[in-house]
Amino acid sequence: MNLGALEKFAKEARVSLMRMVGDKIERALLSESPARRENRRAVEELERVIKVRGQESVVEEAAYTWFNRFCAFRFMDANRYTSIGVVSPLEDSTQPEILAEARNGIFDERIRDTSVQEEVRSILSGALPSTDPLGDAYRKLFIATCEAWRPTFPFLFKDRSAWTEILMPDDLLSENSILAKVRAAMTLEDCESGVEIIGWLYQFYIAERHDSVMDILKKKTKVG
């Protein structure tokens, strides 16, 4: 297991995800934002949460929520816990298997909500207008899969939160996307060698936050 590569990935992923989430918050909170027009309830919920907890806390939570889920599904894909790869592609492909299969009309057996299946079909066929049909279809599939796995892993896939969903990163399919970096860092061999890879990723991801908290404690200041 290449711990150096995992450390580099986890630390960079935290910075990148927090930046992406922060940007999405700024855009969503605009008075005439697309997010507000399309999902006013989610944006209003986001505003309430920020008012209570502060924007920094919200950014941190949304970033690690998506990091945890992306990494968890990569681990589950590698160990065949998922019947269709959620973040992993088939061999000689770059698209996540779940999206490639949906394009062929095949859906993961866990996604039993026919309305999700129909919406994904409509996006892919062009019946529902979209500036990024593959990206939008994949987001729907990913969120539906999170919901399907919630009864099994409630600590990882908590009750659906509209504000968290609208802060999901946009670019998930390009060769420079966070998912591409997840797959590169979490090789199939490393994932199949044991669950310790998850522990290392967690430790590396929180390293900067851990250090900042320790600095605060050394000054005998209360930690927020």
Steps between C-alpha positions, in 0.01 A plus 500: 500500500646834393438710810675800349256505209202455732617784723552734206160412356305535827652835594456644151147361477397679818627833371345445157163386632475787746575745220238342274239493777577860594456609139169315475374669816588845367318431174200336665442793737471756221150646485435373145716187505401192296508298824249737660270482198518121471508404869398791718436278802857366494652848475283630783605200709864578417451861611350386831786259569762764421327749730509253789841338446700737283613454142839350586339214689256434215780494243700256714205264548394495136859444386564204726154355435571468128861391558382220728238383254724505194771305682253256657348410164845455344584255779165325462535480121848348528381235744183421298263614771320696227344307214575787259800730546382830647823694451707236322483442124508175312836401358606714201238763591508832681133546592378357831334168426168611650477779241613284210237241590227763536578620148418145390177500700638289786468622859652378824251270671524714814354801319139392522352848471354496149472879500881524527542253216254693284666832574843361410360357175344835416825687567705259290251499214473879491135503601604704804719797402848497650826679428686196638282191450763243598601695808140563608401137443796378701422734789144362513631143495761567767258668741243224446767239574598679821136490605476130414800415718386714795324217690824299487739784585294773675815661644635559148180569307300706746144617440477697178590863547398728215771754575772232494381372163513840332863531617605179326800577272410559135790351307495126574566351157801676349853362514586771755193445719507408867373153408789445259737593783319266741545211258866582437584520871287206612627229269301179472789308654521730801124488557494123476785465750287610793294770668805675646513722191188677634672566832804650328284721281310629802820571689657685208181692417462646850872561558488874434186549709650286777814714506300823514293369792816394686641851451184648650515265798864586561393862537236384750226643282157339474454300179190588299 
